[in-house]
Amino acid sequence: MRDAIAVVAENWASVPLVALLRNRNVSLARPRAEIGRLTDLVELGLLRGQRLAPGPEGLKAGLAASLAGGLDHPARKLTETEAEAVADLIEAISSALGASDQAFRVEGLFRRRPRRRPRRGL
């Protein structure tokens, strides 16, 4: 549950997204082995070494750029079949997070706290 909240709260940032997908309790109505394989594709084909736009839209745009050869130095080039599977996974995650994701996107509903600066010397 924490991983899902982190994905939504951090607007689908790569670290919480991969943490969610690596969680052994996440299945998204698929065999766990398939989720592991798809997570590797997302991580290597889309996230590693890239700065994608936030949200599921950013992942979809990154996926389109990957197929068009527009990503800078992807760790792995995705085939069309792999890209389709990744697109289905993105949709499944988006559906699973549905209402929570929409709530966080409502302006002013949740106040984002600024990061605390560490104290310097006492």
DODRENFI-609941 format. One record per atom (N, C-alpha, C): residue in one letter; atom name; x, y, z. Coordinates in steps of 0.001 Angstrom, whole numbers, plus 500000, padded with zeros to 6 digits. Last residue first. Layout:
N
[guza a, CA, [X, Y, Z]] ...
! end
This chain:
122
[guza l, N, [524922, 522289, 515749]] [guza l, CA, [524099, 522736, 516868]] [guza l, C, [524821, 523656, 517720]] [guza g, N, [525023, 522086, 512172]] [guza g, CA, [525659, 522269, 513493]] [guza g, C, [524739, 522769, 514570]] [guza r, N, [522181, 522437, 510333]] [guza r, CA, [523637, 522584, 510326]] [guza r, C, [524097, 522869, 511731]] [guza r, N, [519602, 520247, 509418]] [guza r, CA, [520159, 521257, 510326]] [guza r, C, [521661, 521278, 510232]] [guza p, N, [518491, 519819, 506070]] [guza p, CA, [519126, 519285, 507280]] [guza p, C, [519677, 520445, 508125]] [guza r, N, [515325, 520989, 505068]] [guza r, CA, [516773, 521102, 504941]] [guza r, C, [517396, 520555, 506210]] [guza r, N, [512560, 519224, 503911]] [guza r, CA, [513282, 519854, 505006]] [guza r, C, [514762, 519906, 504694]] [guza r, N, [510625, 519969, 501086]] [guza r, CA, [511605, 519101, 501735]] [guza r, C, [512332, 519883, 502810]] [guza p, N, [507292, 521148, 501529]] [guza p, CA, [508652, 521303, 501009]] [guza p, C, [509599, 520386, 501756]] [guza r, N, [504393, 519221, 500991]] [guza r, CA, [505317, 519827, 501941]] [guza r, C, [506677, 519992, 501306]] [guza r, N, [501593, 519888, 499213]] [guza r, CA, [502892, 519229, 499134]] [guza r, C, [503842, 519958, 500055]] [guza r, N, [498365, 519424, 500185]] [guza r, CA, [499471, 520372, 500198]] [guza r, C, [500763, 519581, 500165]] [guza f, N, [495699, 518374, 498268]] [guza f, CA, [496767, 517972, 499172]] [guza f, C, [497884, 518992, 499067]] [guza l, N, [494092, 520111, 496804]] [guza l, CA, [493493, 519111, 497678]] [guza l, C, [494500, 518633, 498710]] [guza g, N, [495350, 521852, 495027]] [guza g, CA, [495046, 522328, 496370]] [guza g, C, [494426, 521297, 497294]] [guza e, N, [494128, 520330, 492183]] [guza e, CA, [494921, 521444, 492701]] [guza e, C, [494434, 521851, 494083]] [guza v, N, [494169, 516962, 491867]] [guza v, CA, [493271, 518087, 492106]] [guza v, C, [494069, 519180, 492804]] [guza r, N, [495917, 514890, 491870]] [guza r, CA, [496055, 515848, 490776]] [guza r, C, [495134, 517055, 490944]] [guza f, N, [495177, 513247, 493918]] [guza f, CA, [496429, 513988, 494076]] [guza f, C, [496599, 515039, 492990]] [guza a, N, [492866, 512141, 492802]] [guza a, CA, [492776, 512996, 493991]] [guza a, C, [494034, 513832, 494162]] [guza q, N, [493879, 510529, 490736]] [guza q, CA, [493076, 511708, 490408]] [guza q, C, [492981, 512668, 491589]] [guza d, N, [495127, 508530, 492243]] [guza d, CA, [495915, 509353, 491332]] [guza d, C, [495162, 510641, 490986]] [guza s, N, [492924, 507411, 493516]] [guza s, CA, [493999, 508013, 494307]] [guza s, C, [494820, 508956, 493447]] [guza a, N, [491432, 506389, 491392]] [guza a, CA, [490891, 507488, 492194]] [guza a, C, [491968, 508176, 493014]] [guza g, N, [493815, 504563, 489933]] [guza g, CA, [492688, 505407, 489559]] [guza g, C, [492326, 506594, 490431]] [guza l, N, [495491, 502489, 490305]] [guza l, CA, [495688, 503659, 491157]] [guza l, C, [494576, 504686, 490996]] [guza a, N, [494570, 500706, 488383]] [guza a, CA, [494636, 500278, 489782]] [guza a, C, [494759, 501470, 490729]] [guza s, N, [494889, 502203, 486038]] [guza s, CA, [493554, 501775, 486466]] [guza s, C, [493538, 501401, 487939]] [guza s, N, [497683, 502436, 486020]] [guza s, CA, [496845, 503629, 486039]] [guza s, C, [495432, 503302, 486512]] [guza i, N, [498402, 499767, 485772]] [guza i, CA, [498805, 500518, 486967]] [guza i, C, [497911, 501745, 487114]] [guza a, N, [497304, 499239, 483241]] [guza a, CA, [496865, 498467, 484404]] [guza a, C, [497210, 499193, 485707]] [guza e, N, [498749, 501034, 481630]] [guza e, CA, [497290, 501172, 481753]] [guza e, C, [496765, 500431, 482981]] [guza i, N, [501285, 499906, 481927]] [guza i, CA, [501056, 501288, 482357]] [guza i, C, [499560, 501533, 482552]] [guza l, N, [500803, 497403, 480723]] [guza l, CA, [501166, 497479, 482141]] [guza l, C, [500913, 498889, 482682]] [guza d, N, [500352, 498172, 478086]] [guza d, CA, [499281, 497502, 478833]] [guza d, C, [499549, 497565, 480331]] [guza a, N, [502921, 499160, 477536]] [guza a, CA, [501767, 500070, 477478]] [guza a, C, [500581, 499486, 478235]] [guza v, N, [504360, 496765, 477705]] [guza v, CA, [504636, 497834, 478668]] [guza v, C, [503473, 498828, 478693]] [guza a, N, [503295, 495442, 475485]] [guza a, CA, [503141, 494855, 476815]] [guza a, C, [503373, 495906, 477899]] [guza e, N, [504156, 497185, 473461]] [guza e, CA, [502723, 496941, 473670]] [guza e, C, [502468, 496389, 475060]] [guza a, N, [506925, 496870, 473733]] [guza a, CA, [506317, 498182, 473971]] [guza a, C, [504815, 498060, 474201]] [guza e, N, [507241, 494224, 472930]] [guza e, CA, [507561, 494603, 474308]] [guza e, C, [506910, 495936, 474671]] [guza t, N, [506508, 494542, 470237]] [guza t, CA, [505757, 493623, 471096]] [guza t, C, [505989, 493968, 472563]] [guza e, N, [508494, 496294, 469330]] [guza e, CA, [507082, 496710, 469301]] [guza e, C, [506226, 495836, 470207]] [guza t, N, [511281, 496280, 471656]] [guza t, CA, [510636, 495883, 470411]] [guza t, C, [509188, 496368, 470455]] [guza l, N, [513433, 498684, 473139]] [guza l, CA, [512230, 497862, 473214]] [guza l, C, [511726, 497521, 471814]] [guza k, N, [516770, 498715, 474050]] [guza k, CA, [515818, 499104, 473003]] [guza k, C, [514636, 498143, 473066]] [guza r, N, [518182, 499700, 477095]] [guza r, CA, [517689, 498587, 476285]] [guza r, C, [516684, 499126, 475278]] [guza a, N, [519029, 502076, 478065]] [guza a, CA, [519802, 500904, 478465]] [guza a, C, [519400, 499682, 477639]] [guza p, N, [519087, 504767, 475711]] [guza p, CA, [518335, 503822, 476550]] [guza p, C, [519216, 502616, 476875]] [guza h, N, [520241, 507402, 474765]] [guza h, CA, [520991, 506285, 475357]] [guza h, C, [520149, 505361, 476242]] [guza d, N, [517456, 509276, 474625]] [guza d, CA, [518915, 509389, 474685]] [guza d, C, [519496, 508196, 475430]] [guza l, N, [514786, 508366, 472460]] [guza l, CA, [515351, 508422, 473813]] [guza l, C, [516867, 508492, 473733]] [guza g, N, [513787, 508039, 469866]] [guza g, CA, [514028, 509379, 470372]] [guza g, C, [514575, 509478, 471780]] [guza g, N, [512891, 505871, 468449]] [guza g, CA, [514333, 506049, 468567]] [guza g, C, [514722, 507396, 469146]] [guza a, N, [510265, 505339, 468524]] [guza a, CA, [510713, 506193, 467424]] [guza a, C, [512221, 506424, 467451]] [guza l, N, [510102, 503910, 470857]] [guza l, CA, [509812, 503218, 469596]] [guza l, C, [510303, 504014, 468397]] [guza s, N, [510675, 505993, 472654]] [guza s, CA, [511546, 504811, 472575]] [guza s, C, [511344, 504077, 471258]] [guza a, N, [508514, 507676, 472333]] [guza a, CA, [509849, 508151, 471940]] [guza a, C, [510816, 506984, 471791]] [guza a, N, [506534, 506049, 473433]] [guza a, CA, [506442, 506446, 472019]] [guza a, C, [507805, 506912, 471505]] [guza l, N, [507527, 505964, 476043]] [guza l, CA, [507373, 504724, 475286]] [guza l, C, [507294, 505024, 473788]] [guza g, N, [507317, 508618, 476774]] [guza g, CA, [508634, 507989, 476731]] [guza g, C, [508610, 506705, 475925]] [guza a, N, [504549, 508860, 476745]] [guza a, CA, [505341, 509661, 475802]] [guza a, C, [506747, 509083, 475662]] [guza k, N, [503973, 507121, 478849]] [guza k, CA, [503457, 506832, 477502]] [guza k, C, [504244, 507611, 476441]] [guza l, N, [505226, 508449, 480950]] [guza l, CA, [505663, 507096, 480582]] [guza l, C, [505214, 506748, 479165]] [guza g, N, [503726, 510799, 480951]] [guza g, CA, [505163, 510855, 480705]] [guza g, C, [505722, 509502, 480304]] [guza e, N, [501243, 509827, 481668]] [guza e, CA, [501399, 510439, 480348]] [guza e, C, [502877, 510515, 479966]] [guza p, N, [501540, 509085, 484279]] [guza p, CA, [501460, 508021, 483280]] [guza p, C, [501619, 508559, 481860]] [guza g, N, [503919, 511542, 485637]] [guza g, CA, [502638, 510880, 485449]] [guza g, C, [502672, 509772, 484414]] [guza p, N, [506337, 513820, 484137]] [guza p, CA, [505660, 513123, 485229]] [guza p, C, [504356, 512456, 484806]] [guza a, N, [508650, 513020, 481481]] [guza a, CA, [507649, 513895, 482076]] [guza a, C, [506903, 513116, 483163]] [guza l, N, [511868, 511517, 482146]] [guza l, CA, [510556, 511543, 481501]] [guza l, C, [509653, 512552, 482193]] [guza r, N, [514961, 511292, 481681]] [guza r, CA, [514150, 512213, 482479]] [guza r, C, [512819, 512351, 481761]] [guza q, N, [517018, 508320, 481781]] [guza q, CA, [516088, 509240, 481119]] [guza q, C, [515432, 510162, 482143]] [guza g, N, [518473, 506279, 482938]] [guza g, CA, [519193, 507290, 482176]] [guza g, C, [518314, 508318, 481496]] [guza r, N, [515800, 504098, 482995]] [guza r, CA, [517231, 504250, 483278]] [guza r, C, [517886, 505251, 482333]] [guza l, N, [513141, 504029, 481863]] [guza l, CA, [513520, 504872, 482998]] [guza l, C, [515014, 505122, 483145]] [guza l, N, [512788, 502378, 479534]] [guza l, CA, [512194, 503704, 479668]] [guza l, C, [512851, 504593, 480718]] [guza g, N, [514212, 499970, 479512]] [guza g, CA, [513816, 500572, 478252]] [guza g, C, [513298, 501987, 478351]] [guza l, N, [514710, 499310, 482208]] [guza l, CA, [515812, 499406, 481254]] [guza l, C, [515441, 500146, 479973]] [guza e, N, [512126, 499519, 483434]] [guza e, CA, [513318, 500106, 484028]] [guza e, C, [514422, 500329, 482993]] [guza v, N, [510440, 498143, 481679]] [guza v, CA, [510162, 499538, 482030]] [guza v, C, [511435, 500207, 482529]] [guza l, N, [511685, 495615, 481679]] [guza l, CA, [511537, 496367, 480431]] [guza l, C, [511291, 497847, 480700]] [guza d, N, [511455, 494906, 484375]] [guza d, CA, [512785, 495032, 483774]] [guza d, C, [512716, 495853, 482485]] [guza t, N, [508676, 494755, 484478]] [guza t, CA, [509381, 495756, 485293]] [guza t, C, [510778, 495978, 484747]] [guza l, N, [508215, 492549, 482877]] [guza l, CA, [507766, 493856, 482419]] [guza l, C, [508437, 494988, 483198]] [guza r, N, [509289, 490547, 484553]] [guza r, CA, [509837, 490768, 483202]] [guza r, C, [509469, 492147, 482684]] [guza g, N, [507594, 490807, 486794]] [guza g, CA, [509043, 490977, 486916]] [guza g, C, [509692, 491275, 485576]] [guza i, N, [505139, 490168, 485652]] [guza i, CA, [505338, 491505, 486235]] [guza i, C, [506830, 491782, 486373]] [guza e, N, [505641, 487499, 485018]] [guza e, CA, [505410, 488458, 483942]] [guza e, C, [505605, 489892, 484443]] [guza a, N, [505832, 486387, 487554]] [guza a, CA, [506997, 486338, 486665]] [guza a, C, [506851, 487342, 485516]] [guza r, N, [503225, 486671, 488520]] [guza r, CA, [504296, 487463, 489118]] [guza r, C, [505544, 487491, 488223]] [guza p, N, [500606, 486931, 486103]] [guza p, CA, [501557, 486106, 486854]] [guza p, C, [502724, 486965, 487346]] [guza r, N, [498188, 489540, 486756]] [guza r, CA, [499142, 488860, 485864]] [guza r, C, [500008, 487938, 486717]] [guza a, N, [496709, 491359, 488210]] [guza a, CA, [496009, 490276, 487511]] [guza a, C, [496886, 489588, 486464]] [guza l, N, [498640, 492826, 489579]] [guza l, CA, [497871, 493463, 488512]] [guza l, C, [497214, 492427, 487602]] [guza s, N, [500419, 492149, 491633]] [guza s, CA, [500260, 491225, 490502]] [guza s, C, [499535, 491859, 489326]] [guza v, N, [502401, 492667, 494403]] [guza v, CA, [501738, 493337, 493284]] [guza v, C, [501652, 492360, 492118]] [guza n, N, [503939, 491442, 496274]] [guza n, CA, [502491, 491340, 496433]] [guza n, C, [501713, 491996, 495297]] [guza r, N, [506586, 492060, 495804]] [guza r, CA, [506131, 490704, 495459]] [guza r, C, [504626, 490522, 495585]] [guza n, N, [507527, 494957, 494244]] [guza n, CA, [506868, 494415, 495426]] [guza n, C, [506235, 493073, 495070]] [guza r, N, [508316, 496016, 491877]] [guza r, CA, [509168, 494964, 492442]] [guza r, C, [508561, 494331, 493696]] [guza l, N, [506447, 498013, 491483]] [guza l, CA, [506437, 496860, 490591]] [guza l, C, [507299, 495713, 491105]] [guza l, N, [507191, 499813, 493532]] [guza l, CA, [505849, 499223, 493487]] [guza l, C, [505852, 497954, 492651]] [guza a, N, [509786, 500449, 492709]] [guza a, CA, [509573, 499805, 494014]] [guza a, C, [508203, 499133, 494062]] [guza v, N, [509234, 501733, 490310]] [guza v, CA, [509947, 500455, 490270]] [guza v, C, [509781, 499710, 491598]] [guza l, N, [507918, 503985, 491426]] [guza l, CA, [507252, 503125, 490447]] [guza l, C, [507917, 501761, 490384]] [guza p, N, [509812, 505221, 493079]] [guza p, CA, [508642, 504573, 493676]] [guza p, C, [507899, 503654, 492707]] [guza v, N, [511702, 505890, 490911]] [guza v, CA, [512070, 505045, 492059]] [guza v, C, [510843, 504432, 492730]] [guza s, N, [510317, 507557, 488993]] [guza s, CA, [510852, 506239, 488641]] [guza s, C, [511140, 505352, 489851]] [guza a, N, [507135, 509024, 489820]] [guza a, CA, [508593, 509094, 489711]] [guza a, C, [509145, 507670, 489574]] [guza w, N, [504383, 509524, 489874]] [guza w, CA, [504909, 508443, 489054]] [guza w, C, [506417, 508550, 488830]] [guza n, N, [504046, 511558, 491844]] [guza n, CA, [503677, 511747, 490445]] [guza n, C, [504396, 510783, 489501]] [guza e, N, [504348, 511001, 494450]] [guza e, CA, [505528, 511507, 493761]] [guza e, C, [505329, 511586, 492250]] [guza a, N, [501855, 509978, 495133]] [guza a, CA, [502322, 511206, 495778]] [guza a, C, [503510, 511827, 495049]] [guza v, N, [501779, 507603, 493585]] [guza v, CA, [500819, 508679, 493349]] [guza v, C, [501349, 510001, 493904]] [guza v, N, [503910, 506183, 494704]] [guza v, CA, [503846, 506405, 493248]] [guza v, C, [502932, 507590, 492946]] [guza a, N, [503157, 506112, 497408]] [guza a, CA, [504376, 506827, 497006]] [guza a, C, [504365, 507121, 495507]] [guza i, N, [500925, 504470, 497278]] [guza i, CA, [500762, 505860, 497707]] [guza i, C, [501970, 506682, 497284]] [guza a, N, [502189, 502095, 496539]] [guza a, CA, [501184, 502690, 495656]] [guza a, C, [500980, 504162, 496003]] [guza d, N, [503808, 501640, 498779]] [guza d, CA, [504426, 501823, 497458]] [guza d, C, [503454, 502495, 496493]] [guza r, N, [501933, 501251, 500776]] [guza r, CA, [502823, 502411, 500827]] [guza r, C, [503446, 502694, 499473]] [guza m, N, [500821, 498809, 500000]] [guza m, CA, [500000, 500000, 500000]] [guza m, C, [500870, 501263, 500000]] 
! end
